[in-house]
């Protein structure tokens, strides 16, 4: 019988750029599937393994957002 599990976990990675703008990538997980989505530019990517480092890499490369608001 196919699984009908619709439970989805979400989290986010946020970073500020040098102009003080916040950029956020949402991490969504449903079963084994993980999807990343950027609020700023609409970038989307599936990530089987290590989604958080991929989200952080996108924020640095695409938006030069390196300051973690949680550490300030």
C-alpha positions as CSV (number, residue, x, y, z in Angstrom):
1,X,0.0,0.0,0.0
2,X,1.5,3.4,-0.9
3,X,2.3,5.9,1.9
4,X,0.0,8.8,2.2
5,X,2.2,10.7,4.7
6,X,1.8,14.4,4.1
7,X,3.9,15.5,7.1
8,X,6.4,18.2,6.1
9,X,9.1,19.7,8.2
10,X,10.4,23.2,7.5
11,X,13.3,25.3,8.7
12,X,15.2,28.2,7.3
13,X,18.6,29.7,6.9
14,X,18.9,33.5,7.1
15,X,21.9,35.7,6.5
16,X,22.4,39.5,6.1
17,X,24.3,41.1,3.3
18,X,26.7,44.1,3.7
19,X,23.7,46.5,3.1
20,X,21.7,45.1,6.1
21,X,19.2,43.2,3.9
22,X,18.1,39.8,5.1
23,X,18.0,36.9,2.7
24,X,16.3,33.6,3.6
25,X,16.4,30.1,2.1
26,X,13.6,27.7,3.3
27,X,14.4,24.1,3.8
28,X,11.4,21.8,3.4
29,X,11.5,18.0,4.1
30,X,8.8,15.5,3.2
31,X,10.0,11.9,3.8
32,X,13.4,11.5,2.1
33,X,12.8,14.5,-0.2
34,X,14.4,17.9,0.7
35,X,13.7,21.1,-1.2
36,X,15.5,24.4,-0.9
37,X,13.8,27.7,-1.9
38,X,15.2,31.3,-1.8
39,X,12.7,34.0,-0.9
40,X,14.9,36.7,-2.5
41,X,15.5,35.3,-6.0
42,X,13.2,32.3,-6.3
43,X,16.1,29.9,-6.6
44,X,15.0,26.3,-6.1
45,X,16.9,23.1,-5.7
46,X,16.4,19.6,-4.4
47,X,19.0,18.3,-2.0
48,X,19.2,14.7,-0.9
49,X,22.1,15.3,1.5
50,X,23.4,18.2,3.5
51,X,20.7,20.8,2.6
52,X,21.9,23.5,5.2
53,X,25.4,23.9,3.8
54,X,23.9,24.2,0.3
55,X,21.5,26.9,1.5
56,X,24.4,28.8,3.1
57,X,26.5,28.5,-0.1
58,X,23.7,29.9,-2.2
59,X,23.3,32.9,0.2
60,X,27.0,33.6,0.0
61,X,27.4,33.2,-3.8
62,X,24.2,34.7,-5.0
63,X,23.6,37.5,-2.4
64,X,26.9,38.0,-0.7
65,X,25.0,37.4,2.5
66,X,27.4,36.2,5.2
67,X,26.3,37.6,8.5
68,X,24.3,35.2,10.6
69,X,21.5,37.2,12.5
70,X,21.5,34.6,15.3
71,X,25.1,35.5,16.2
72,X,24.7,39.2,16.3
